């Protein structure tokens, strides 16, 4: 049986994201690295990943980002669909890193969370 591929939605400027990537590589896995700020996920992909995480959009939004504050996220009522639209338009809002393996996903905050997939 082949091992499921591992994908990391990565921001190389983020320390937690770098630490999570290093943990994956130390486990002998070379993941597919998606630089999500350069190549944001589609709405469909983001919905799929949220389903694997078993989290809602608000659970993976970086509420302290300036764009989140400008948009009033956390203060205004946004539907899940609207939040997903905003995350696709402003990928900096997506919490990082997200690691996907097969039908499971984890948020790499803290980086040790990824161990459950490895």
GUSEMAR-695312 format. One record per atom (N, C-alpha, C, CB): x, y, z; residue in three letters; residue number from 1. Coordinates in steps of 0.2 Angstrom, whole numbers, plus 5000, padded with zeros to 4 digits. Glycine has a CB too. Layout:
<sites>
((X; Y; Z); 'ala'; NUM)
...
</sites>
This chain:
<sites>
((5004; 4994; 5000); 'unk'; 1)
((5000; 5000; 5000); 'unk'; 1)
((5004; 5006; 5000); 'unk'; 1)
((4995; 5000; 5006); 'unk'; 1)
((5003; 5011; 4995); 'unk'; 2)
((5007; 5017; 4995); 'unk'; 2)
((5006; 5022; 5000); 'unk'; 2)
((5006; 5020; 4988); 'unk'; 2)
((5011; 5025; 5003); 'unk'; 3)
((5010; 5030; 5008); 'unk'; 3)
((5006; 5036; 5005); 'unk'; 3)
((5016; 5033; 5011); 'unk'; 3)
((5002; 5039; 5009); 'unk'; 4)
((4998; 5045; 5006); 'unk'; 4)
((5003; 5051; 5006); 'unk'; 4)
((4992; 5047; 5011); 'unk'; 4)
((5002; 5055; 5001); 'unk'; 5)
((5007; 5061; 5000); 'unk'; 5)
((5005; 5066; 5005); 'unk'; 5)
((5006; 5064; 4993); 'unk'; 5)
((5010; 5070; 5007); 'unk'; 6)
((5009; 5075; 5012); 'unk'; 6)
((5010; 5082; 5008); 'unk'; 6)
((5014; 5075; 5018); 'unk'; 6)
((5005; 5087; 5010); 'unk'; 7)
((5005; 5093; 5007); 'unk'; 7)
((5005; 5098; 5013); 'unk'; 7)
((4999; 5095; 5002); 'unk'; 7)
((5010; 5103; 5012); 'unk'; 8)
((5010; 5109; 5017); 'unk'; 8)
((5008; 5115; 5014); 'unk'; 8)
((5017; 5109; 5021); 'unk'; 8)
((5003; 5119; 5017); 'unk'; 9)
((5002; 5126; 5015); 'unk'; 9)
((5006; 5130; 5019); 'unk'; 9)
((4994; 5128; 5016); 'unk'; 9)
((5012; 5133; 5016); 'unk'; 10)
((5017; 5135; 5019); 'unk'; 10)
((5019; 5143; 5018); 'unk'; 10)
((5024; 5131; 5017); 'unk'; 10)
((5021; 5146; 5023); 'unk'; 11)
((5023; 5153; 5022); 'unk'; 11)
((5030; 5153; 5025); 'unk'; 11)
((5019; 5158; 5026); 'unk'; 11)
((5036; 5153; 5021); 'unk'; 12)
((5042; 5153; 5023); 'unk'; 12)
((5045; 5159; 5028); 'unk'; 12)
((5047; 5153; 5017); 'unk'; 12)
((5041; 5164; 5028); 'unk'; 13)
((5043; 5169; 5033); 'unk'; 13)
((5040; 5168; 5040); 'unk'; 13)
((5040; 5176; 5030); 'unk'; 13)
((5036; 5163; 5041); 'unk'; 14)
((5033; 5161; 5047); 'unk'; 14)
((5037; 5156; 5051); 'unk'; 14)
((5026; 5159; 5046); 'unk'; 14)
((5039; 5157; 5057); 'unk'; 15)
((5044; 5152; 5060); 'unk'; 15)
((5040; 5146; 5062); 'unk'; 15)
((5045; 5156; 5067); 'unk'; 15)
((5034; 5146; 5064); 'unk'; 16)
((5030; 5140; 5065); 'unk'; 16)
((5029; 5136; 5059); 'unk'; 16)
((5023; 5141; 5068); 'unk'; 16)
((5028; 5139; 5053); 'unk'; 17)
((5028; 5136; 5047); 'unk'; 17)
((5035; 5132; 5045); 'unk'; 17)
((5026; 5140; 5041); 'unk'; 17)
((5040; 5136; 5046); 'unk'; 18)
((5047; 5133; 5045); 'unk'; 18)
((5048; 5127; 5049); 'unk'; 18)
((5052; 5138; 5046); 'unk'; 18)
((5046; 5128; 5056); 'unk'; 19)
((5047; 5122; 5060); 'unk'; 19)
((5043; 5116; 5059); 'unk'; 19)
((5045; 5124; 5068); 'unk'; 19)
((5037; 5117; 5056); 'unk'; 20)
((5033; 5111; 5054); 'unk'; 20)
((5036; 5108; 5048); 'unk'; 20)
((5025; 5114; 5053); 'unk'; 20)
((5038; 5112; 5043); 'unk'; 21)
((5041; 5109; 5037); 'unk'; 21)
((5047; 5105; 5039); 'unk'; 21)
((5043; 5114; 5032); 'unk'; 21)
((5051; 5107; 5044); 'unk'; 22)
((5057; 5104; 5046); 'unk'; 22)
((5055; 5097; 5049); 'unk'; 22)
((5061; 5108; 5051); 'unk'; 22)
((5050; 5097; 5053); 'unk'; 23)
((5048; 5091; 5057); 'unk'; 23)
((5046; 5086; 5051); 'unk'; 23)
((5042; 5092; 5061); 'unk'; 23)
((5042; 5088; 5046); 'unk'; 24)
((5040; 5083; 5041); 'unk'; 24)
((5046; 5080; 5038); 'unk'; 24)
((5035; 5087; 5036); 'unk'; 24)
((5051; 5085; 5036); 'unk'; 25)
((5057; 5082; 5032); 'unk'; 25)
((5061; 5078; 5037); 'unk'; 25)
((5061; 5088; 5030); 'unk'; 25)
((5061; 5079; 5043); 'unk'; 26)
((5065; 5075; 5048); 'unk'; 26)
((5062; 5068; 5049); 'unk'; 26)
((5065; 5079; 5055); 'unk'; 26)
((5056; 5068; 5047); 'unk'; 27)
((5052; 5061; 5047); 'unk'; 27)
((5054; 5057; 5040); 'unk'; 27)
((5045; 5062; 5048); 'unk'; 27)
((5058; 5060; 5036); 'unk'; 28)
((5060; 5057; 5030); 'unk'; 28)
((5055; 5058; 5024); 'unk'; 28)
((5060; 5050; 5031); 'unk'; 28)
((5050; 5063; 5025); 'unk'; 29)
((5045; 5064; 5020); 'unk'; 29)
((5047; 5071; 5017); 'unk'; 29)
((5038; 5065; 5023); 'unk'; 29)
((5047; 5071; 5010); 'unk'; 30)
((5047; 5077; 5006); 'unk'; 30)
((5040; 5079; 5004); 'unk'; 30)
((5053; 5076; 5000); 'unk'; 30)
((5037; 5084; 5007); 'unk'; 31)
((5030; 5086; 5006); 'unk'; 31)
((5030; 5090; 4999); 'unk'; 31)
((5027; 5089; 5011); 'unk'; 31)
((5024; 5090; 4997); 'unk'; 32)
((5022; 5095; 4992); 'unk'; 32)
((5021; 5102; 4996); 'unk'; 32)
((5016; 5093; 4987); 'unk'; 32)
((5025; 5107; 4994); 'unk'; 33)
((5025; 5113; 4997); 'unk'; 33)
((5021; 5118; 4993); 'unk'; 33)
((5032; 5116; 4999); 'unk'; 33)
((5015; 5121; 4996); 'unk'; 34)
((5011; 5126; 4992); 'unk'; 34)
((5012; 5132; 4996); 'unk'; 34)
((5003; 5124; 4993); 'unk'; 34)
((5015; 5137; 4992); 'unk'; 35)
((5016; 5144; 4995); 'unk'; 35)
((5010; 5147; 4994); 'unk'; 35)
((5023; 5147; 4991); 'unk'; 35)
((5005; 5147; 4998); 'unk'; 36)
((4999; 5149; 4998); 'unk'; 36)
((4998; 5156; 4997); 'unk'; 36)
((4995; 5146; 5003); 'unk'; 36)
((5003; 5160; 4999); 'unk'; 37)
((5002; 5167; 4998); 'unk'; 37)
((5003; 5169; 4990); 'unk'; 37)
((5007; 5171; 5002); 'unk'; 37)
((5007; 5165; 4987); 'unk'; 38)
((5008; 5166; 4980); 'unk'; 38)
((5003; 5162; 4976); 'unk'; 38)
((5015; 5164; 4978); 'unk'; 38)
((5001; 5157; 4978); 'unk'; 39)
((4996; 5153; 4975); 'unk'; 39)
((4990; 5151; 4979); 'unk'; 39)
((4999; 5146; 4972); 'unk'; 39)
((4986; 5155; 4980); 'unk'; 40)
((4980; 5154; 4985); 'unk'; 40)
((4976; 5148; 4983); 'unk'; 40)
((4976; 5160; 4986); 'unk'; 40)
((4973; 5144; 4988); 'unk'; 41)
((4969; 5139; 4986); 'unk'; 41)
((4962; 5142; 4983); 'unk'; 41)
((4968; 5134; 4992); 'unk'; 41)
((4959; 5138; 4979); 'unk'; 42)
((4953; 5140; 4977); 'unk'; 42)
((4948; 5139; 4982); 'unk'; 42)
((4951; 5135; 4970); 'unk'; 42)
((4942; 5141; 4981); 'unk'; 43)
((4936; 5141; 4986); 'unk'; 43)
((4935; 5133; 4987); 'unk'; 43)
((4930; 5144; 4983); 'unk'; 43)
((4935; 5129; 4982); 'unk'; 44)
((4933; 5122; 4983); 'unk'; 44)
((4939; 5119; 4987); 'unk'; 44)
((4933; 5119; 4976); 'unk'; 44)
((4945; 5120; 4985); 'unk'; 45)
((4951; 5117; 4989); 'unk'; 45)
((4950; 5119; 4996); 'unk'; 45)
((4957; 5119; 4986); 'unk'; 45)
((4949; 5126; 4997); 'unk'; 46)
((4949; 5128; 5004); 'unk'; 46)
((4943; 5125; 5008); 'unk'; 46)
((4948; 5136; 5004); 'unk'; 46)
((4937; 5124; 5005); 'unk'; 47)
((4932; 5120; 5008); 'unk'; 47)
((4934; 5113; 5010); 'unk'; 47)
((4926; 5121; 5004); 'unk'; 47)
((4937; 5110; 5005); 'unk'; 48)
((4939; 5103; 5006); 'unk'; 48)
((4944; 5103; 5012); 'unk'; 48)
((4943; 5100; 5000); 'unk'; 48)
((4949; 5107; 5012); 'unk'; 49)
((4954; 5107; 5018); 'unk'; 49)
((4951; 5109; 5024); 'unk'; 49)
((4960; 5112; 5016); 'unk'; 49)
((4946; 5113; 5025); 'unk'; 50)
((4942; 5115; 5031); 'unk'; 50)
((4939; 5108; 5033); 'unk'; 50)
((4937; 5121; 5030); 'unk'; 50)
((4936; 5105; 5028); 'unk'; 51)
((4932; 5099; 5030); 'unk'; 51)
((4937; 5093; 5033); 'unk'; 51)
((4929; 5096; 5024); 'unk'; 51)
((4943; 5093; 5030); 'unk'; 52)
((4948; 5088; 5033); 'unk'; 52)
((4950; 5090; 5040); 'unk'; 52)
((4954; 5088; 5028); 'unk'; 52)
((4951; 5097; 5041); 'unk'; 53)
((4953; 5099; 5047); 'unk'; 53)
((4947; 5099; 5053); 'unk'; 53)
((4955; 5107; 5047); 'unk'; 53)
((4941; 5098; 5050); 'unk'; 54)
((4935; 5098; 5054); 'unk'; 54)
((4934; 5105; 5058); 'unk'; 54)
((4935; 5092; 5059); 'unk'; 54)
((4936; 5110; 5054); 'unk'; 55)
((4936; 5117; 5057); 'unk'; 55)
((4932; 5121; 5052); 'unk'; 55)
((4943; 5120; 5058); 'unk'; 55)
((4929; 5127; 5055); 'unk'; 56)
((4925; 5132; 5051); 'unk'; 56)
((4930; 5137; 5049); 'unk'; 56)
((4920; 5135; 5055); 'unk'; 56)
((4928; 5141; 5044); 'unk'; 57)
((4933; 5146; 5042); 'unk'; 57)
((4935; 5151; 5047); 'unk'; 57)
((4929; 5151; 5037); 'unk'; 57)
((4931; 5153; 5052); 'unk'; 58)
((4933; 5157; 5057); 'unk'; 58)
((4939; 5154; 5062); 'unk'; 58)
((4927; 5159; 5062); 'unk'; 58)
((4939; 5148; 5062); 'unk'; 59)
((4944; 5144; 5066); 'unk'; 59)
((4951; 5145; 5063); 'unk'; 59)
((4942; 5137; 5067); 'unk'; 59)
((4951; 5146; 5057); 'unk'; 60)
((4958; 5147; 5053); 'unk'; 60)
((4960; 5153; 5051); 'unk'; 60)
((4958; 5141; 5048); 'unk'; 60)
((4956; 5158; 5053); 'unk'; 61)
((4957; 5165; 5051); 'unk'; 61)
((4962; 5169; 5056); 'unk'; 61)
((4951; 5169; 5050); 'unk'; 61)
((4967; 5172; 5053); 'unk'; 62)
((4972; 5176; 5057); 'unk'; 62)
((4969; 5182; 5059); 'unk'; 62)
((4979; 5177; 5053); 'unk'; 62)
((4965; 5183; 5064); 'unk'; 63)
((4961; 5189; 5066); 'unk'; 63)
((4966; 5195; 5068); 'unk'; 63)
((4957; 5187; 5072); 'unk'; 63)
((4972; 5194; 5069); 'unk'; 64)
((4976; 5200; 5071); 'unk'; 64)
((4980; 5203; 5065); 'unk'; 64)
((4982; 5198; 5076); 'unk'; 64)
((4979; 5200; 5059); 'unk'; 65)
((4981; 5203; 5053); 'unk'; 65)
((4978; 5209; 5051); 'unk'; 65)
((4981; 5198; 5047); 'unk'; 65)
((4982; 5214; 5049); 'unk'; 66)
((4979; 5221; 5047); 'unk'; 66)
((4973; 5221; 5043); 'unk'; 66)
((4984; 5225; 5044); 'unk'; 66)
((4973; 5216; 5038); 'unk'; 67)
((4967; 5216; 5033); 'unk'; 67)
((4961; 5213; 5037); 'unk'; 67)
((4969; 5211; 5027); 'unk'; 67)
((4962; 5209; 5042); 'unk'; 68)
((4956; 5206; 5046); 'unk'; 68)
((4953; 5212; 5050); 'unk'; 68)
((4959; 5200; 5050); 'unk'; 68)
((4958; 5216; 5053); 'unk'; 69)
((4955; 5222; 5056); 'unk'; 69)
((4951; 5227; 5052); 'unk'; 69)
((4961; 5225; 5060); 'unk'; 69)
((4954; 5228; 5046); 'unk'; 70)
((4951; 5232; 5041); 'unk'; 70)
((4944; 5230; 5039); 'unk'; 70)
((4956; 5233; 5035); 'unk'; 70)
((4944; 5223; 5038); 'unk'; 71)
((4937; 5220; 5036); 'unk'; 71)
((4932; 5219; 5042); 'unk'; 71)
((4939; 5214; 5033); 'unk'; 71)
((4935; 5220; 5048); 'unk'; 72)
((4930; 5220; 5054); 'unk'; 72)
((4929; 5212; 5055); 'unk'; 72)
((4924; 5223; 5052); 'unk'; 72)
((4933; 5208; 5053); 'unk'; 73)
((4932; 5201; 5055); 'unk'; 73)
((4933; 5200; 5063); 'unk'; 73)
((4938; 5196; 5051); 'unk'; 73)
((4928; 5197; 5065); 'unk'; 74)
((4927; 5196; 5072); 'unk'; 74)
((4922; 5201; 5076); 'unk'; 74)
((4934; 5197; 5076); 'unk'; 74)
((4921; 5206; 5072); 'unk'; 75)
((4916; 5211; 5074); 'unk'; 75)
((4910; 5211; 5070); 'unk'; 75)
((4920; 5218; 5074); 'unk'; 75)
((4911; 5210; 5064); 'unk'; 76)
((4905; 5210; 5059); 'unk'; 76)
((4903; 5202; 5058); 'unk'; 76)
((4906; 5213; 5053); 'unk'; 76)
((4897; 5201; 5057); 'unk'; 77)
((4895; 5194; 5056); 'unk'; 77)
((4896; 5193; 5048); 'unk'; 77)
((4887; 5194; 5058); 'unk'; 77)
((4900; 5188; 5047); 'unk'; 78)
((4901; 5186; 5040); 'unk'; 78)
((4899; 5178; 5040); 'unk'; 78)
((4909; 5186; 5038); 'unk'; 78)
((4896; 5176; 5034); 'unk'; 79)
((4894; 5169; 5033); 'unk'; 79)
((4900; 5165; 5032); 'unk'; 79)
((4889; 5169; 5027); 'unk'; 79)
((4900; 5159; 5033); 'unk'; 80)
((4906; 5155; 5031); 'unk'; 80)
((4908; 5156; 5024); 'unk'; 80)
((4904; 5147; 5032); 'unk'; 80)
((4903; 5156; 5019); 'unk'; 81)
((4905; 5157; 5012); 'unk'; 81)
((4908; 5164; 5011); 'unk'; 81)
((4898; 5157; 5008); 'unk'; 81)
((4906; 5169; 5014); 'unk'; 82)
((4909; 5176; 5014); 'unk'; 82)
((4916; 5175; 5017); 'unk'; 82)
((4905; 5181; 5017); 'unk'; 82)
((4917; 5172; 5022); 'unk'; 83)
((4924; 5171; 5025); 'unk'; 83)
((4929; 5167; 5020); 'unk'; 83)
((4924; 5168; 5032); 'unk'; 83)
((4926; 5162; 5017); 'unk'; 84)
((4930; 5158; 5012); 'unk'; 84)
((4932; 5163; 5006); 'unk'; 84)
((4926; 5152; 5010); 'unk'; 84)
((4927; 5167; 5004); 'unk'; 85)
((4929; 5171; 4999); 'unk'; 85)
((4935; 5176; 5001); 'unk'; 85)
((4923; 5176; 4997); 'unk'; 85)
((4934; 5179; 5007); 'unk'; 86)
((4939; 5183; 5009); 'unk'; 86)
((4946; 5180; 5010); 'unk'; 86)
((4937; 5186; 5016); 'unk'; 86)
((4946; 5174; 5012); 'unk'; 87)
((4953; 5170; 5013); 'unk'; 87)
((4956; 5169; 5006); 'unk'; 87)
((4952; 5164; 5016); 'unk'; 87)
((4952; 5167; 5001); 'unk'; 88)
((4954; 5166; 4994); 'unk'; 88)
((4957; 5173; 4991); 'unk'; 88)
((4949; 5164; 4989); 'unk'; 88)
((4953; 5178; 4992); 'unk'; 89)
((4955; 5185; 4990); 'unk'; 89)
((4961; 5188; 4994); 'unk'; 89)
((4950; 5190; 4991); 'unk'; 89)
((4962; 5186; 5000); 'unk'; 90)
((4967; 5189; 5005); 'unk'; 90)
((4970; 5183; 5009); 'unk'; 90)
((4964; 5194; 5010); 'unk'; 90)
((4974; 5179; 5005); 'unk'; 91)
((4977; 5173; 5008); 'unk'; 91)
((4981; 5174; 5015); 'unk'; 91)
((4981; 5169; 5003); 'unk'; 91)
((4983; 5180; 5016); 'unk'; 92)
((4987; 5181; 5022); 'unk'; 92)
((4982; 5180; 5028); 'unk'; 92)
((4989; 5189; 5022); 'unk'; 92)
((4976; 5180; 5027); 'unk'; 93)
((4971; 5178; 5032); 'unk'; 93)
((4971; 5171; 5035); 'unk'; 93)
((4964; 5180; 5030); 'unk'; 93)
((4974; 5166; 5030); 'unk'; 94)
((4974; 5159; 5032); 'unk'; 94)
((4979; 5158; 5037); 'unk'; 94)
((4975; 5155; 5026); 'unk'; 94)
((4977; 5155; 5043); 'unk'; 95)
((4982; 5152; 5048); 'unk'; 95)
((4987; 5147; 5045); 'unk'; 95)
((4978; 5149; 5054); 'unk'; 95)
((4993; 5147; 5047); 'unk'; 96)
((4998; 5143; 5044); 'unk'; 96)
((5002; 5140; 5049); 'unk'; 96)
((5002; 5146; 5039); 'unk'; 96)
((5005; 5134; 5047); 'unk'; 97)
((5004; 5130; 5041); 'unk'; 97)
((4998; 5125; 5042); 'unk'; 97)
((5011; 5127; 5040); 'unk'; 97)
((4995; 5123; 5037); 'unk'; 98)
((4991; 5118; 5036); 'unk'; 98)
((4994; 5112; 5033); 'unk'; 98)
((4984; 5120; 5033); 'unk'; 98)
((4994; 5106; 5036); 'unk'; 99)
((4997; 5100; 5033); 'unk'; 99)
((4991; 5095; 5032); 'unk'; 99)
((5002; 5097; 5038); 'unk'; 99)
((4991; 5092; 5025); 'unk'; 100)
((4986; 5088; 5023); 'unk'; 100)
((4990; 5081; 5021); 'unk'; 100)
((4982; 5090; 5017); 'unk'; 100)
((4987; 5076; 5024); 'unk'; 101)
((4989; 5069; 5022); 'unk'; 101)
((4983; 5065; 5021); 'unk'; 101)
((4994; 5066; 5027); 'unk'; 101)
((4982; 5063; 5015); 'unk'; 102)
((4976; 5058; 5013); 'unk'; 102)
((4970; 5062; 5015); 'unk'; 102)
((4977; 5052; 5017); 'unk'; 102)
((4966; 5059; 5019); 'unk'; 103)
((4959; 5062; 5021); 'unk'; 103)
((4960; 5065; 5028); 'unk'; 103)
((4954; 5056; 5022); 'unk'; 103)
((4966; 5067; 5030); 'unk'; 104)
((4967; 5070; 5037); 'unk'; 104)
((4971; 5077; 5036); 'unk'; 104)
((4970; 5066; 5042); 'unk'; 104)
((4970; 5081; 5040); 'unk'; 105)
((4974; 5088; 5040); 'unk'; 105)
((4974; 5090; 5047); 'unk'; 105)
((4970; 5093; 5035); 'unk'; 105)
((4980; 5094; 5048); 'unk'; 106)
((4981; 5097; 5055); 'unk'; 106)
((4983; 5104; 5054); 'unk'; 106)
((4986; 5093; 5059); 'unk'; 106)
((4982; 5108; 5059); 'unk'; 107)
((4985; 5115; 5059); 'unk'; 107)
((4992; 5114; 5063); 'unk'; 107)
((4980; 5120; 5062); 'unk'; 107)
((4997; 5116; 5060); 'unk'; 108)
((5004; 5116; 5063); 'unk'; 108)
((5005; 5121; 5068); 'unk'; 108)
((5009; 5116; 5057); 'unk'; 108)
((5001; 5122; 5072); 'unk'; 109)
((5002; 5127; 5078); 'unk'; 109)
((4999; 5124; 5084); 'unk'; 109)
((4998; 5134; 5076); 'unk'; 109)
((5003; 5121; 5088); 'unk'; 110)
((5011; 5121; 5087); 'unk'; 110)
((5013; 5115; 5082); 'unk'; 110)
((5014; 5119; 5094); 'unk'; 110)
((5019; 5116; 5080); 'unk'; 111)
((5022; 5111; 5075); 'unk'; 111)
((5021; 5104; 5077); 'unk'; 111)
((5029; 5113; 5074); 'unk'; 111)
((5021; 5102; 5084); 'unk'; 112)
((5020; 5095; 5086); 'unk'; 112)
((5014; 5092; 5083); 'unk'; 112)
((5021; 5095; 5093); 'unk'; 112)
((5009; 5096; 5082); 'unk'; 113)
((5002; 5094; 5079); 'unk'; 113)
((5003; 5089; 5073); 'unk'; 113)
((4998; 5100; 5078); 'unk'; 113)
((5008; 5091; 5069); 'unk'; 114)
((5009; 5087; 5063); 'unk'; 114)
((5011; 5080; 5064); 'unk'; 114)
((5015; 5091; 5059); 'unk'; 114)
((5014; 5078; 5070); 'unk'; 115)
((5016; 5072; 5072); 'unk'; 115)
((5011; 5067; 5071); 'unk'; 115)
((5019; 5072; 5079); 'unk'; 115)
((5005; 5069; 5072); 'unk'; 116)
((4999; 5064; 5072); 'unk'; 116)
((4998; 5062; 5065); 'unk'; 116)
((4992; 5068; 5074); 'unk'; 116)
((5000; 5065; 5060); 'unk'; 117)
((5000; 5063; 5053); 'unk'; 117)
((5006; 5059; 5050); 'unk'; 117)
((4999; 5069; 5048); 'unk'; 117)
((5011; 5060; 5054); 'unk'; 118)
((5017; 5056; 5052); 'unk'; 118)
((5018; 5050; 5055); 'unk'; 118)
((5023; 5061; 5054); 'unk'; 118)
</sites>
